[in-house]
Amino acid sequence: MARLAGSVSEGSRLDPLAVAVHPTLPRIARPRRWLLGLYLVSALLVTLQQGVLHQSNNFRVFRSATINLFARRDLYAAHPEQHVDFYKYSPTFALLFLPFAWLPFALALLAWNLLNALLLYYALLRLLPGRPGVSALALVYLELLLSMQYTQSNALVTASMILAFLALERGRQLGAAAWIALGTFIKLFPLAGVALALCHPRRWRFALILAGLAVALAALPLVVVSPDALAAQYRSWRAIEAADTLNRGYSLMQYLYMWFGADWPNWPVQLAGTALLVAPLALGRARWSDAAFRRLVLCSVLVYVVLFNHQSERATFVIAYTGIVVWCVGSAPSRLKTAILALTLLVMVVHDVEIVPRWVKSEILIPYRIKGVPCVVAWFAIQAELFATALRSESAGTALPGTAPEPRGA
């Protein structure tokens, strides 16, 4: 143990943002390779389950959307001959999904699962080099597995938000804007990543780049459909999204209704949550050059997009739980973080693993939306830490490991 500790530099042991395993450690001490194997095998097994033994309805929805786009059909109408449920993603996503619609079902699903698993694996190791990254990969594994079993895009969305953050840390505005824009046209959640740019210079330039990419991606389906047909698709998308606004899912609005009987529209709570999200950024301009503060904002955004989204569902929590895990393992430990992480893992296990009787899930866990409770606790704890940090006048001026600090300016 002494030799192992000695292989880590003194600076790395003191700075939780820079803890990393020394490259000369023996292979047996590198569990990230085992985790990579676990992620790959899990993608293969889920493909066998959802693509060979059974064909996932969600994946049929995605594939059918691409077919319907090329056939000039309404993407958002019911297509019972193709699948159950409705398509709720953008027309652009239907076009981008073309490679997965062209391949045979099982092979396409394998490629989709590998894309989700490996991009999240890569993003977390880039965000948290060394041991913290390995810990994060292990802790979010169950949520990644659940998302893959639902053949959802949530791991991909999580990775896009993290990679946008890392691009901003390196001053690569085009890359950051591309990840946010691309993620937004997969699922709207990454749009909240715009808040991450507020801590960086040349914000107006970033806004213009993002707007340009958004327009380009919105118009991308014009390569296969006419302008009138594309406009009709966007009207149908807006209509189906508007019809869904009465839902609460696993959002904070649902908890306010269950706990306090607050039968409010969703938008006032979402507006209040957004104000709470950005308030520490407005108050803590002196902290913008602090890498720990910026990463704390990332954690807050990852939880926020699930907690305040009325469409949140069980498979969505890989996004929020990743934010909680990064907050807990990527910064200085505390009893509060340990308690919240323990609560998160407990809820994750009882929800995702068949270790409790089915009646417990059907009568307690699902009706009472237990899976979102750790997110409520964690988000307000993260916000409290952000406010406390923002109100300190001094700035550390640090950079994340592997990044160069940007020149601060307007």
N, C-alpha and C positions, 0 to 999 in steps of 0.2 A: 504493500500500500504506500509505503514511503517513497519507493521508486516511482510509482504512478503519480503521486502528488508532485514529486519533484520534476516530472516531465512537463508540468504545466507552468508557464511563466508566472512570476509574481504579479505582474500587471493583469494577467488574465484572471487570476484567482481573486483579485480585488475588484475587478470590473465585471459585473454580471452580464454586461452587453457583449463581452469579448471572450467568454469562457470557451475554450476549444481544446479538443484532444490533440496532443502532439503527434505529428505525422509519423514518428518512428514507433508508435505503439504497435504491439503485435496484432495480427489480424483478429485474433480471438476477442480483442478488446474493442472491436468496431461493430457494434450491434446494428449499425445502419445498413450493413449488407444483409443481415438477416431480415431486417424490416423491409428492405427492397424486395427480397425474395417473398416475404409474406404478402406484400402488396401485389406482386405479380401473380402469385398463386391464387390469391383471393379474386383477382380480376378474371382468371381462367375458370375458377369454380363457379363464380356468379354467372359467367357466360354459359356454362354447362346447365346451370339451374334455370336461367331466364331466357336462354336462346336455343337450347337443344331439347331439354326435357319439357320445357314450357316456353311459349313465346310471350315476352313481356308486352302488356298492353301499352305502357308508356312509350316504349321504343317503337311500337307500331304507329302510335300517334305521330311521332317525329318523322318516321319514314314516309307515312302517308301524306304528311304536309308537303314534303318535297314533291311527291308525285302529283298532288293536287295543284301545286303552284305551276308546274309545267303544263298541266291539263287545263289551266285557267279556271279552276273551280274555286269556290269560296273556301278559304282555309278554315274559317271559324264556324262553318255550318256543321250540323251533325252528319257524320258519315258512318252509320251503323254497320255497313257492309265491310268497313275497313277496321274499325276499332270502337271501343267504348270510350266515353268522355269526349271532351272538346280540346282542340288545339288552342293554346293561349300564349304562344310565343310570337315573336315578330315575323313578318314575311322574310326579312333578311336571314333569320335563323333557318327558315325552311330552305333557302337557297344554299347557305353554308353547310347544311346537313347533307348535301348531294353525295359526297363520297360514301357516307354511311347508308344512304338509300340505294346506292348502286350495287354495293357488295351484297353477297348472300347474308341472310339475317344473322346467323350465328357469328360469322366472321366480322360483320359490321359491329355487332354488339361487343365482341372481344376488343376491337379497335377502340370503340367508344369507352369501354371500361378502363382500358390501358391509358387512354388520353386523360381521363379524369384522375386516376390513381397516380400516374407518374408526374403529371403537372403539379398536383398538390404536394407530392413528395419533394419535387425539385424546389418549389416555392418555399416550403418550410425550411429546408436545409439552407437555402440562400438567406432567408430572414434570420435564422438562428443557427449560426455555424457551430459545429461540435456537439457537445453533450445536450445543450438545451434543445437543439433541433431534433436529435434522436429521441429525447423524451417527448417532444411534441408529436412526432410521428407515431410513437407508440400510444399516446393518450387519445389521439383523434381517430385511431384505426377503426374502432367500432362504428363511429359515425360515418366514416368513409364507406365502410362495408354496407351499412344500411342504405346510404345514398345510391351505391351501385346496385343493390338489390331492387331498388325502385327504378333503376336505369335513368336517374335524374342527372341534371347538369350542375348540381350544387357544389360538388368538389371543384369543377372547372371554374365556376363563378368565384369560389373562395380563392383559388390560385390566381385568378386574374386580378383580384383586388390586392393581393399581397405583391404580385409582380409590378402592378402599377405603383404601389408605395415604394418598392425598391428602385424602380426607374426614376422616380422623383428624387430619391435620396442621392442618386448619381447624377442628377441634373439633366436627365434624358427626358425632356418634356414630350417629345413625339412618341417615344415608347410608352410612357405613362398614359398619355391620351389614347393611344391605340388600345392598350389593355382595358381601360375604362369603357371606351366606346364599344369595343368588341364584346366585352362582358355584358354591357347594357343591352345590346341587341340579342344576346342569348337570354338574359333574364334582367329585369330592371334594377336589381339590387346594386350592382356596381356603380350606378350613377351617384350613389352617396359617397363614392370615393373622391368626388370633387372636393370634399372637405379636406382631404389630405393635401391638396395643392395650396391651401391657404397659408401653410407654414413655409412656403418656398417662394423665392423671388420670381419675378416676371410672370405674375399670375394672369395678367391680361393676355399675354402671349399664349400661355397655356390654354386659356379659355377659347381663344380664336382657333388654336389647333384642334381642340376637342370639338368645337362646333363644326369645323370643316370636315373632320372625320365622321361625325355623326350624320351630317348631310350626305356624305358619300356612301356610308353604309345604308342609310335609309333608302337611297336611290338605287342601290346595287341590284335589286330584283328587276330593274328595268332592262337588264340584259336578256331576260326571258319573257317579260310581260310588257304590255303597253302602259303608258302613264295613267290612262283612265282605269285600267284593271288594277294597277297598284294602288291608286287612290281608293278604290272600292275595298281593297283588302285592308287598308289602314282604317277605313271607316268601320268595317266589321270587327277589327281588333279592338278599336275604341269602345264599340258597343258591348262586346263580351266582357271587357275589363270593367266597364261602368256597371254592368249587371252584377258583378262580383264584389262590389264595394260594400254590400251589406254583410258580408262574411267577416268573421273576426279571427278564425283559425286559432293559432297558438300565440297570438299577439298580446301585448299589454292591454289592449282594449278589451279582450276576452276576459282577462283576469280582473279588470275593474268591474266588468259586468257580473262575473261570478262571485267576487268577494264583497262588492259594495252595492250591487244592483244598479250600477251606472250605465243606463241604456242610452249612451251618447252616440252621435255619429263618429266615425273613425277619424275624420280630419282634424278636430280640435286636439285630440290626444297626439296625433302624429305631428301637428304643428308645434305643440309644447315640447315633444321629444326632440324635434329638430332644433328648437331654440336652446334646449339644454345641451345638445350635442355641440353646437358651435359657440356657446357662451364662453367656455374656457379658452377657446382660440382668440376670441376678442379681448378677453381680460389678460391673457398671458402672452402678449406679443414679445415680451422679453425672453420667453421660454422657447420661441420658435426655433432657435438655433441649437436646442438641446435634443439630441437624438432620442433619449429616453422618453421625453415628452411627446415627440412625434410618433413614436411607436405606440405609446399609450393611446394616442388618437386613433391609430389603426385598429387597435383592439376594441375601442369603443364603437367604431364604425361597423366592424364585423358583427358585434352583438346587436347594435342598433337596427341594422337592416332586416333582422329577423324579428326582433322584439316589437317593432313598430310597423310591421307589414301584415295587413289583414289576410294575406294569402299564405302565411307561414303554416307549414305542415311538418310532420315528423321527419321527413327526409331532408328538410331545410336546415336542421340544426347542426349539420357539419360546419356551416358558416359561423354560427354564433359560438359553438363550442370551441372552434379553432381560435376565435378571439379570446375566449376565457383561458384556454391552455397557453397561448402565447403570453398573455398577461401574467400568468402564474409562474411559468418556467423561465421566462425571458427577462425577469427583473428581480430585484432584491426580495427574498422571501419574507413572509410575515404570517402571523397566526390567522389573520383574516383570509389571506389568499389560500392558505392550506385548507381552511375550513370550506371555502367556496369550491376549491378544486375537489375536495372529498365529496361534497354534495353533488357536484357535477358528475363525477365518476359513478357514484351510487345510482343516481337517476339514469345515467347512460346504460349501466349494466342491467338494472331491473327492467328497463324499457326495451333494450335491444337483444338481450339474451334470454333464452327460455329457462329461467331459473325460478320464476314465480308462477303460481297457478294462473291459468287463463282468465279465471273470473276476476282476479286482482287487476289484470290489465283492462278487461272489458268494463268492470264496475268502478274502478278507482283511477288507475293511471291515465287512461285515455279520456274519460268524461271530465276529469278535473284538470286535464292538461298539465300533468305533473312535469312533463319534460321541459317545459319552458320556465319553471320556477327558478332553477339556477341562473338563468339568463336575467331574470328580473333583479335578483340579488346582486349578481356580478356587475350588471351595467351601472346600477346606481353606485356601487362601490368604486368602479372605474371612474365614473364621473366625479365622485367626491375626491378621488386622488388627483384627477385633472384640475379641478378647481383649486385644491390645496397647492398644487405645483404652480398653477398659473398666477397665484397671488404672491408667490415669492418673486422678489425684484431681480435677483441675480440670475444669470444665464450661464449654463455650463459650457455651451458651444461645442458639444461633442458630435462625433459622427458614428454611425453604425459600423461594425467591423466590415471591411471590404469596400467601404465607400469613402469618397473624398468629400469633406464638407464643402458646400456651395458658398460662393460669395453672397453675403446677405445684402439685399437691396430691395427696391420697390418692384 
